[in-house]
Amino acid sequence: MRIVITGGSGFIGTNLINYLNKKKFKLLNIDKISYASTHEKFKILRKKRNYSFLKVDICNFNLLEKTLNKFKPSFIINLAANSHVDRSIVSPKDFFNENIVITQNVLEYLRRNKKIKLIHISTDEVYGSTIKKKFKEISILDPSSPYSSSKASCDLLINSYSKTYNLNCCILRPSNNYGPYQFTEKFIPTIITKAQKNLPIPIYGKGENVREWTYVEDTCLAIEKIINNFKKDQIFNVGSGYCKKNIRIARDILKLFLKTKSKISFVRDRAGHDFRYSLDSKKIRSKLNWSPKTTLLDGLIKTIDWYKTNLLWIKYTRKKYQGKRLG
Ligand SMILES: NC(=O)c1ccc[n+]([C@@H]2O[C@H](COP(=O)([O-])OP(=O)(O)OC[C@H]3O[C@@H](n4cnc5c(N)ncnc54)[C@H](O)[C@@H]3O)[C@@H](O)[C@H]2O)c1
């Protein structure tokens, strides 16, 4: 089976390619390579002949069409997006211009090639914040940030194209992912890399915000389940059920470090900061027999180990980061 992964050089994409490469798939990664991308030399591929990479900006439809016509995929897994909420607050326009155009270009291609199946990676953030309840796939979309509203817009675009042109689309809404290769500006890598250097750990507000943490390999497993059991017009939440306050995650990581001198430092809260995300993931558990394989503790240990042993990756990605720093 021939699969195109858009944004395959990002955090989830890099893990997904390493994961799917162990199976019987022929993979093409198309990515424009942003500051958050992982360079090809860091990919661990067992079957190199089953994988190729092309530098493509998906906002360029002609280039996308030419690339996909040549590869002839049966699946497209759409991960490409600008993904950092803080950046979306500073430059909202970039998020709407890029995230929506990427999705629309992929849909335009599907409109002309109706046999291809799309697995689009959305996010739990499209539902907005909740004090107590868990969001189901049918819950209303109520995004709070420019990032999450651009993602919700993509979901609506897919819905409309699928209805109008009878396309084969499926949407996954994963909760917060963590694991290897996540760019160091995100929450868990920030804590780990600061702790490595004995620097203060910045935490928004009082650290009371709750997130549901899914180990990235469990999201890859969910994607594999969708590939093998594809049904059009389905939406699946993908959440591990491990919900924790940010402050507790930070303290857990510091405890696992043993020797660090880092201390938590509370900083001014993010504008429009969602208080709590929580998914009801019964649908994917019952229909596709998916369940998370990695506990939060094991996932954090694995992630810390990865960052401790991949200092070259940190150095390399940080170098690209110069000039892209926020604030
Ligand atoms: N990381 C999470 O916790 C999480 C949770 C839920 C959903 N998601 C979604 O999963 C997807 C992947 O997330 P991630 O954390 O890997 O993001 P990431 O920022 O690490 O990677 C995104 C990749 O997309 C690429 N890209 C961006 N614009 C592009 C363009 N115009 N053409 C080609 N490539 C382009 C970037 O170069 C980058 O390599 C995103 O759509 C995100 O919204 C992420």
The ligand as an SDF file (V2000), in Angstrom:
LIG
                    3D

 44 48  0  0  0  0  0  0  0  0999 V2000
    1.5660   17.4350   18.8800 N   0  0  0  0  0  0  0  0  0  0  0  0
    0.3870   17.3250   19.4400 C   0  0  0  0  0  0  0  0  0  0  0  0
    0.2690   17.2420   20.6730 O   0  0  0  0  0  0  0  0  0  0  0  0
   -0.8480   17.2540   18.5820 C   0  0  0  0  0  0  0  0  0  0  0  0
   -2.0560   16.8850   19.1850 C   0  0  0  0  0  0  0  0  0  0  0  0
   -3.2100   16.8160   18.3840 C   0  0  0  0  0  0  0  0  0  0  0  0
   -3.1300   17.1030   17.0390 C   0  0  0  0  0  0  0  0  0  0  0  0
   -1.9420   17.4800   16.4820 N   0  0  0  0  0  0  0  0  0  0  0  0
   -1.9220   17.7700   15.0330 C   0  0  0  0  0  0  0  0  0  0  0  0
   -1.0690   16.8130   14.4250 O   0  0  0  0  0  0  0  0  0  0  0  0
   -0.3650   17.3990   13.3240 C   0  0  0  0  0  0  0  0  0  0  0  0
    1.1270   17.2170   13.5180 C   0  0  0  0  0  0  0  0  0  0  0  0
    1.5020   17.8380   14.7480 O   0  0  0  0  0  0  0  0  0  0  0  0
    3.0140   17.9330   15.1690 P   0  0  0  0  0  0  0  0  0  0  0  0
    3.0490   18.1410   16.6290 O   0  0  0  0  0  0  0  0  0  0  0  0
    3.7820   16.8420   14.5510 O   0  0  0  0  0  0  0  0  0  0  0  0
    3.4200   19.3160   14.4660 O   0  0  0  0  0  0  0  0  0  0  0  0
    4.8510   19.8640   14.0350 P   0  0  0  0  0  0  0  0  0  0  0  0
    4.7550   21.3350   14.0880 O   0  0  0  0  0  0  0  0  0  0  0  0
    5.9260   19.1830   14.8090 O   0  0  0  0  0  0  0  0  0  0  0  0
    4.9860   19.3650   12.5190 O   0  0  0  0  0  0  0  0  0  0  0  0
    4.2580   19.9230   11.4750 C   0  0  0  0  0  0  0  0  0  0  0  0
    5.0220   19.6840   10.1780 C   0  0  0  0  0  0  0  0  0  0  0  0
    4.2110   20.2200    9.1160 O   0  0  0  0  0  0  0  0  0  0  0  0
    5.0900   20.8240    8.1950 C   0  0  0  0  0  0  0  0  0  0  0  0
    4.3830   21.8530    7.4020 N   0  0  0  0  0  0  0  0  0  0  0  0
    3.8110   22.9890    7.8560 C   0  0  0  0  0  0  0  0  0  0  0  0
    3.3260   23.7080    6.8210 N   0  0  0  0  0  0  0  0  0  0  0  0
    3.6110   23.0090    5.6950 C   0  0  0  0  0  0  0  0  0  0  0  0
    3.3830   23.2360    4.3010 C   0  0  0  0  0  0  0  0  0  0  0  0
    2.8010   24.3570    3.8700 N   0  0  0  0  0  0  0  0  0  0  0  0
    3.7740   22.2970    3.4290 N   0  0  0  0  0  0  0  0  0  0  0  0
    4.4170   21.1750    3.8470 C   0  0  0  0  0  0  0  0  0  0  0  0
    4.6700   20.9060    5.1440 N   0  0  0  0  0  0  0  0  0  0  0  0
    4.2740   21.8220    6.0620 C   0  0  0  0  0  0  0  0  0  0  0  0
    6.1880   21.4490    9.0410 C   0  0  0  0  0  0  0  0  0  0  0  0
    7.3640   21.7010    8.2770 O   0  0  0  0  0  0  0  0  0  0  0  0
    6.3840   20.3830   10.1210 C   0  0  0  0  0  0  0  0  0  0  0  0
    7.4220   19.4970    9.7700 O   0  0  0  0  0  0  0  0  0  0  0  0
   -0.7930   18.8520   13.2700 C   0  0  0  0  0  0  0  0  0  0  0  0
   -1.7910   18.9710   12.2880 O   0  0  0  0  0  0  0  0  0  0  0  0
   -1.3610   19.1280   14.6530 C   0  0  0  0  0  0  0  0  0  0  0  0
   -2.3720   20.0940   14.5890 O   0  0  0  0  0  0  0  0  0  0  0  0
   -0.7990   17.5600   17.2220 C   0  0  0  0  0  0  0  0  0  0  0  0
  1  2  1  0
  2  3  2  0
  2  4  1  0
  4  5  1  0
  4 44  2  0
  5  6  2  0
  6  7  1  0
  7  8  2  0
  8  9  1  0
  8 44  1  0
  9 10  1  0
  9 42  1  0
 10 11  1  0
 11 12  1  0
 11 40  1  0
 12 13  1  0
 13 14  1  0
 14 15  2  0
 14 16  1  0
 14 17  1  0
 17 18  1  0
 18 19  2  0
 18 20  1  0
 18 21  1  0
 21 22  1  0
 22 23  1  0
 23 24  1  0
 23 38  1  0
 24 25  1  0
 25 26  1  0
 25 36  1  0
 26 27  1  0
 26 35  1  0
 27 28  2  0
 28 29  1  0
 29 30  1  0
 29 35  2  0
 30 31  1  0
 30 32  2  0
 32 33  1  0
 33 34  2  0
 34 35  1  0
 36 37  1  0
 36 38  1  0
 38 39  1  0
 40 41  1  0
 40 42  1  0
 42 43  1  0
M  CHG  2   8   1  16  -1
M  END
$$$$
